[in-house]
Amino acid sequence: MVDLEIPLGKRTRLYRFLEMLPAIISYGAIITLVVLSLVNPLLAAIYLLLIILTMLVKVVGTTTHMVVGRLRMDQASRVDWRSRLEDLEDPHAAYSRLYGSTSTHIGHEQHLENLRLMSASEPGFFPKPSQIYNVVIMPAYNEPLEVIQPAVQAVLDTTYDKKHLIVIFAYEERGGAGIKKTAETLKKRYQSKFHSFHIVEHPKDLPNEVIGKGGNITHAGRWLKEYLEEQNIAFSDVIVTTMDCDNKPHKTYFDYLTYEYIAREDRKHLSYQPVCLFTNNIWDVPAPMRVVATGNSFWNIISSMRPHTLRNFASHAQPMDALVEMDFWSVRTIVEDGHQYWRSYFYFGGNYEVVPLHVPIYQDAVLSGTYVKTLKAQFIQLRRWAYGASDVPYVGVRVFSFQRNVPFWAGFTRFVRLLDGHITLACVSILVAFGGWIPLLLNGEAARSMAVHELPDTISILQRVAMIGLVAMVFTSFKLLPPRPARYKRSRSVIMVLQWVLMPVTAIVYSSAAAFYSQTRLFFGKYLDKFDVTEKTLATGKAKKH
């Protein structure tokens, strides 16, 4: 039996070293520049330019993935996934009908090939759509009904057969009487709209649990296991999607998900990741939050085009039989979504992948009661995400163990990518913004070197080249926006362009600072063991000035 759990209490020496490693390298990258500037400014310049050139190459790649990924989303959103799913009920008849047909829609040729393979397979090898049930687990803390109901309604408004859709509203006992009342209201309104609608209360203060979403959805998953057994529904016929209570899935999401689940032969060892877009309330949030939210949305689009690096994030889906075997999600981390990838990867001995679904699940950007509260809430959310650095020791001890159950080089490359991602998030923005001046400020002899003297200008030129990516991002961002609310004038669109001057500021003040905060806590063993819920506030009908 593979040990999937994050340790509680005292760690081993190796585990503690790996916990400290992200901070050591992130701080070390900046300290190295300072030391080289004092000792040999030319080496400092070369060191910095190598970092910036590496990032420039990455910018080219990510910009390409962003543009292509956005086009792929457009294509996937236009596909009639409901019709394709219905074809799988009788693949032989559908193949006979569609053979020789052409279509400009994404995946048409693959659809024909799927139908051919299913027609030739043994009966029962591929499940029928009529066998499959989709389950939505929607966790909540104390969010208002006005926030939650549109999310439930969005699930109802999807094209998927509601007779095969089960909704579990999983609320926290510690959320108080208000959320319990909300749960009862939702059940009354929606229990007849789906196959079934259930409310499950997660008790507070359960042993060996951190205060977080993982414990809540795991409790709901265990309840679901008993329910399915009572209903005689096979675990292999159930797909579970976790979805925050402000999430709104694309209308074809469940049809698309079910189609991919049926068409994949090794379906138990897969999870499914839609594109999370933080655009529900994007017109209403302050400018810094719009930049952060749009940047995060773009990153999710980029990730969808890189299946070899794709990880579980926020809303995602996984088969019930796999979840039961793994005892669902971790209850010992506040980043249970990303951590689920590593739990699954090691549980299945490396035979595990994340399948991208090129349709969005729309989420809220951070918006609190006041401007200041919103700024604070954004940092709290990002530091929680950055705490994903806690996966570095979890992965490292399993990759570098003599008892490892995954191929070494496959595990090692994943470990390096994981570590690199967190280091890059922490220090690169600071190095790019200020690194060019450090040799000149710290070493009076630096100005005598032409290469060092021209370093700030050289970096500025490279930054302007990288602006191509920013221009593409600005242009593409308008394609992501929902319609402008009537309460805003057209001048709001101009502000949506000008806001991007804040990107360097948000990169440092939010992304970099949040990463350093989380890595520093890990370095000193001051673990984040409480999920700080991001406050969800509805915008008023009045136009916001920021």
N, C-alpha and C positions, 0 to 999 in steps of 0.2 A: 504493500500500500504506500503510495507516494504521499509524503508529508506536504500538504499544501499551505499550511498556516504560517503566518508571520509570527515570530517568537514574541512572547510576553516576558517582561522582566529582563534579567541580565542576558546579554548577547555573547556569543563566542568572540574571540579576538578577531577572527577573519570577518565576521559579520560587522563588528564595530568599525574595523578598518574600512570596509566597503561603504558603510554609512557615512564615514568621514570623507571618502574619496571625492565625491562631486565638489564639495567645498574646497578641499585641498587643491584640486586642479583649477577651479574657477578663480579663487583668490590667487593661486600661483601664477595664472596667466597674466594677471595685472601686476603682481609683484615682480615677475620676470622682466616685464617691460621697464619697470622702475629701476631695477638692478642693472640691466643692460644699459639704460640711459646714463647711469652714473659711471659705469665701467668702460663701456664702448658704445657711444651713440650710434655709430654706423651699424653695429650688430642689432641695436634696438630698432633702427629703421627697417632693416631687412626682416627682422622678426615680425614687425607690425605689418609690413607690406605683404608678407606671405599669408598672414591671417586674412587681410582684406581681399587679396586676390582669390583666396579660397572661397570666401564668402561671395565674391563677385560671380564666380563660376556657379555657385549654388543659386544665386539670384536668377541667372539665366535659365537654369533648369526648373526652378520653382515657378517662374513667370510662364514658361511654356506649359507646365502642368496646370497652372491656374486657368489659362485661356482655353486649353483643350478640355479641361475638366468642366468648365462652365458650358462649353458647347455640348459636351456629353450629357450634362444635366438637362439641357434643353431638349435634346433628342430623346432621352429616356422618359421625360415628362410627357412627351407627345405619344408614346407608345400605349396602345390599348392592352394593358397588362391583364385586364379582366378577360378579354377575349382570348389571349394567349393561354391564360390559366385554364379556361374552359376547354381549350383544345387538348389539354393533358388528360382529360377525363376519358376520352376515346382517341388515343394518339394515332391509331391506324386510320380511322376515318378522317381525322384532321390532316394527316400526311397525304392521303389520297386526294383530298380537296385542294391542298395548298401546293402540291408538288408542281414545280415549274413556274410558280408565281414569283413576282418580284415586289420589293418594297424598299423605300428609302429609309424606313425606320430602323433604328439601331437593333442589332441582334436578330434580324429576320432570317439570315442564313443559318445562324446558330439554332434558332427556333426550329427550322426544318430538320436540322441534324438531330436535335433532341427528340423530335417526333419519330424520326426514323429509328433511332436507338431504342426508344421505348416500345415501338411496335415490334421490334425483333427480340425484346428481352423476355425473360421468364415472367409469367403472371405473378404479380405481387412484389417484384423487385423494385419497381417505382410505385410509390403510393399514389392514390387518386386524390384529386383536390377535394372530393366529397368526404375523404377520410380525415382531412387535416383541420385542426382547430388552432386559431391564433389567440394567444392570451396577452393582454396588456396589464402589466403591473405598474400602477401609477402611485408612487410614494408622495406623501405630503406631510408637512409639519404643522403649520398653523396658517397657511395661506387662505385668503378670503375666497368665498364662493365665486365672486366676480372674476377672479383669476382662473379658478379651476374649471368652472363650467364650460368656457369656450374650448378648453382642451378636450374634455369629454365629448363635446359636441363635434369637434373636428374628427375624432375617432369614429363617431357615428356617421359622419358625412362621407367617409371613404367609400369606395366602390366595392369593397369586399363584402361577401355574404355575411350579414350580421348574425345569422343562425349558427355560424361557426366562429363567432368572436366572443370571447370571455373577457370581462373587465374586472380587475381587482383594484379597488381603491384602498391603498395601504397607508393608513394614517398613524401618527405617533400619539401614544397616550400622553407623553409629556407636552404635546401641543395644546392640551387643555380642552375645556368643554366646547369651545367654539368650533374646533375642527371636527369633533365628534358629531356636533349638530350638522355641520356641512356634509359630512359623510352620509348621515341619515337622509338629508335632503336630496343628495345625488342619487342614492339608492331608490328613493321614491320616484324620482323623475325618470330614471333610466333603466330600472330593473326589467322592464318589459321590452326594451329596445334592442337588446342583444340576446345571445344564447343564454347568458346569465350575467348579472352584475352583483359583485360581492364587496363588502367592506370588511377589512381585517385590521384590527388594532394591534399595533406593535407595543408590547409592554415596555415600560421604562426600566432601566437599571438591571438588565439581564446580565448574568456573569460572563466574563471574558469577551465582552463587546465594547468597542469604542462607540461613542455617541455619533452615529452617522447613518447614511442611507443604506449601507451594506447590510446592517442588522435588520432594518425594516424590510427590505425586499427579500432577504433570505427567510425571514419569518413568514412573509406572504407566500414565498415559494414552497415552504414546507406545508403550509395550509393547502396550497393548490395540489400538492402531491396526494394528500388524503382525499381531496375532492375528486380528483380524476380517478382514483382507485374506486371510490364509491360509484362513479358514473361509468365505470368499465371503459374508460378512454385510455388507449395505449399511450405511454409517454412518448414513443417515437412518432406519434401522430400530432404532437403538440409543439408549437413554436412560441417561445416567450419573448416578448419585447418589454424592456423596462423603459419607461417614458416619464419624465418629470411632469409635474402638474401644470406647467405652462406650455408644454409641447403640443404642436399641431402637425400631425403627419400629412404628407402629400396624399392627395385623394387616392392614388394608386399604390400607396406604400405596401399594404398588406397583400394585395394581389401579386405585386412584384416580388415581395419576400417569399410568398408561398411558392411561386413559380420557381425561383432559384433553389429553394429548399428541395422541391420534388426532383428537379432536373439534375441535382448533384448526387453522384453515387455515394460518396463518402460523407453524407450529410451530417452524421453525428459529430464529426470532427471539425465542423465549421461553425463560425458565427457570422452575423450579417450586420454590416455597418452602413446606415444611410448617411447622407451629408447633413450635418447639423449646421443650420444657419441661424444666427442670432439677429433676426430681422423683424420679429413680431411688432415691436414697439420702437423700431430704430429711429423714426421721425421725432420721437418724444424725448429721447435721452440726451444728456449733455454731450457736447462735441467730443471731449476726450473718450467718453464711453462709446460713442459711435465709431471712433477710430479703432478702439480695442475690439469691439464686437465685430466690425467688418474684417479686421485682420484675422481674428479667430475663425470667422466664416471662410475666408479665403484659404486658411491653412487646412481646414477640413476638406475643401474642394481639392486642394493639391494632394492631400493624403489619399483621397479616393482614386487618384491616378497612379499611385505607387503601392500596388497590392503587397509587394514584398516588405514594405515597412508599415503597412496599415495596422492599427491597433484599435481595440475597443475604446470608444469614447462616448460619454453621455448616453444617449439613447442607442441601444443596440439589441440584437435578437440572437437567441441561442436555443437549440433544441432542448426540450424538457428532459429527455433521457440522459443527455450529457449533464445537465444541471443537477439532476437527482444523484447521479454517480459522484459528482464533485461536491455535494452538499451546498449547491447554489453559489453564492458569492461570499467573499471574505467579510467577516464581521469585525475584523481587527484593523481596518484601514479606512481613512476618510476618502481615499481615491479608488473606490471599489470598481469603477468602470475600466480604467486602464489596467488595473491590477488583474482583472479577470482574464485578460489576454495571457498573462504569465501563469496564472493558475491553470488555465486550459492547456497551455503549451507544455508545461511540465507534467500535468496529469496524463496527457495523451502521448508522452514520450517524444515530443516534437512533431507529431502528426496532427497539426492543428493550423488552420488558416482563417483569416478574416476576409469575407467576400464583400466587395463594395457594392452598395446599392446606390445608383446614381440619381436618386430622387431625394428631396430634402425632408427633414423634420425641422419645422420652424420653432425657434425658441426665443425667449425674451432676452434682450440686452439688460444689463444691470440698471435698475431705476429704483431709487428709494424716495423717501418722503421729501428730502431737501437736497440741494445741490451738494452740500458738504457730506451728507450721509451717503449720497450716491458715489462720490469719489472714494469714500472709505470702503463702501461695500464692494466696489470694483477690485480694490486691492485685496480684500479678504478672499474674494472668489479666486483671484489669480494665484495667491499664495497657496490656496488649497490645491489648485491644479499643479502648481510647481512642486508640491509635496510628493508628486509622483516620483521624485528622486529617491524616495524610500524603496522603490522597486529595484534600485541598483544593487543593494546588498542581497535582496531576495533572489535576484537572477544570478548574481555572481557566485554565491555559495553553492548553487546548484550546478552551474556550469563548470566551476573549478573543483568540484568534488570528484573523488575517485569512484563514487557510487552514482555518478550522473546517469540519467536515463535518456538523455538527448545526445545527438552527435555533437562532438566538441566544437568543431569549426562553425557549424550552424548556430549553436548556442553562443559561441564567442562573438560572432559578427553581430548578433542581436544585442549582446551585452554592450559592445562598443558603440553601436548606434544609439542605444538608450542613454549611455553615459555622455556621448557627444551632444545629444539633443539638449540635455540639461545644462551642460557646460556652456554651449553656444547661447542658450537663453539667458544665462547669467551675465556673461562677461563681454560678449562681442559688441553689443550696443555701446558700452562704455569705451571699449578700445577704439572703435571707429569714431566716436564723437570727440574724444579727448586725447587719444593716444598720440596723434601727430605732434602735439605741443609738449608732451612730457619730456623728451630728450632736450629740447630747447630751454625748458624751464629749469630742469634739474642739473644741467651740465653746461657751464659757460663756454666750454670748448666746442660744443656741438655746432654752433653757428659757422665754424670754420670749415665744416664739411658741407660741400654743396648738396650732397644727397640728403643729409639731415636737415639742412636749412630749407630745402624745397619740399620736405616731407609733408607739411600741412597742405601745400598747394597740390602736391601729387595725390594725396588722399581726397582732396576736394574734387579733382578731375575724375577719379575713380567713382566717387559718390555720384557725380553727375551722370556717369555711364549707367550706374545702378538705378538712376531716376527713370530709366526706360521701364523698369519693373513697376515703379510707383505710378507712372502714367497709365500703364496697362491696368493696374489695380484700381485707379480712380475711375477709368472708363468702365471697367467691368463691374465696379461697385454699384453703378446705376442700374445695371441689369438685375441686380439682386434685390433692389428696393421694392417693397410693396407700394401700391399707389399712394401718392401724397395726400394726407388727410385734408379735408376741405378747410379746416381751421388754419392751415398754413398757406402763406402766399408763395408765389413762384420764387421769390427771393430766397426761400429756404433751400432750394436746389443749389443756388450759388454758394451758400454757406456749406453745403455738403461737399463742395469741391475745395473750398478754402480750408476746411477742417484738417486736411491732410498735412498742413504745415506742422500740426501737432504730433505727427507720427514719431519723430525722434524723441520728443519729450515723453510720450506714452511708453515708448520702448524702454526707456531708462527708468522712469518713475514707477512704472507698473511692472512690466514683464521682467526686467533685469532685477529690480529691487525685490520683487516677490520671489524670484528664484534664489537670490542671495539669502533672503530671510529664511526660506524653507531649508536650504542647504546648511545654513549656519545652525539652525536648530538640530538638524540631524548630526552635525559635527559634534555638538555638545551633548547629544543624547536627550535633548528636550523635545520629546515627541509630541506631534499634534495628534491628540486622541479625542478631539471633539470636532464634529462637522458643523462649522459655522454656516447656518442656512442663509443663503442670499435672499434678502428681503425682496418680495415681489409686490410692487406697487403699480396700480393702474394710473395711467395718465389721465388728467382731467380733460374736460372738453376745451379748456383754454390752451391757446398756442404757447409753447415754451420759447423763451427768447434765446436760449443758449444753443 
